Amino acid sequence: MTRPSVLVARAVFPEVVQRLREHFEVDDNPSDTIFTKSELMARLAGKQGAFTTGSERIDDEVLAACPQLKVVANMAVGYNNFDIAACTARGVLATNTPDVLTETTADFGFALMMATARRMAESEHYLRRGEWTRWAYDMFTGSDVHGATLGILGMGRIGQAIARRGALGFGMKVIYHNRSRLTAEQEQPLAARYVDKATLLREADHLVLVLPYSPQSHHAIGAAELALMKPTATLTNVARGGIVDDAALAVALRERRIAAAGLDVFEGEPAVHPGLLEVPNVVLTPHIASATVATRRRMADLAADNLIAALNGGTPPTPINPQVRAASGGPG
Ligand code: DGY
């Protein structure tokens, strides 16, 4: 019996690729080339499975060109690189990697918010430039995190994990806005208050974005929203590029309409809006919120678990569109 073929679209832990080889014919990409769309379609042709990351867009054109494809397993919790409606319509199971990165991403989101509030990048650059010659009472004065109001837009697993750090570790008041309100049992230990979006923007001292990207959340933070924020407030984005209008943010930072921003994700990344590179009051990191060795390994293992289960007739642990399996009786 011929074994299923899978594409591992980006370089990933060799041990995980080896595990996949125990089950499949594997076409991997150890040189870590980022495929163009036509290269991706050519490499995927005739294969039943794909191990992807956020850099591979799986849309209807790709699916149409690869009719043998049964499962696409994303090594990421976010899956805005997948057209889920198209996957479902074509009977392709899509999976992601939730939960395994929640605490790691929350650690990073909190750290980025603190670095932003306390001007860590800006002051480090000053020191490296050799400009530090004496102490001054107002040198790099920032804003407190402890006791401040933490605003969270998008109160899913990662948002709640950041709220826990703020409420329980730093005595912060937590306000949030989300598509749906948490239960009283979830709100109560954090004393979290559900507010409308305008109130969130007006009241937060430190606003953290943790919502998924979708056409509905495109530019959820633009010039109008930034204008509602306090001039002393900070904005941290560990969600997705495109949720913030980066051009509008660069202007708001330049004109000090808000105090500072911490950004791990960008519109059109890895390109960064030039206006953001010109302003000092922003901490910029290259989409690394989930990047610890242990968590990246857990994400890769979970993506592999999904592929193996889906193509061997098992139950994938974290499907995005489980109705595909239910409807087809299994893609294997
Ligand atoms: C995710 O898992 O969605 C992270 O952004 C890593 O890509």
Residues whose N, C-alpha, C, O or C-beta is under 5 A from the ligand:
A	BS01	DGY	G54 M75 A76 V77 G78 A239 S290
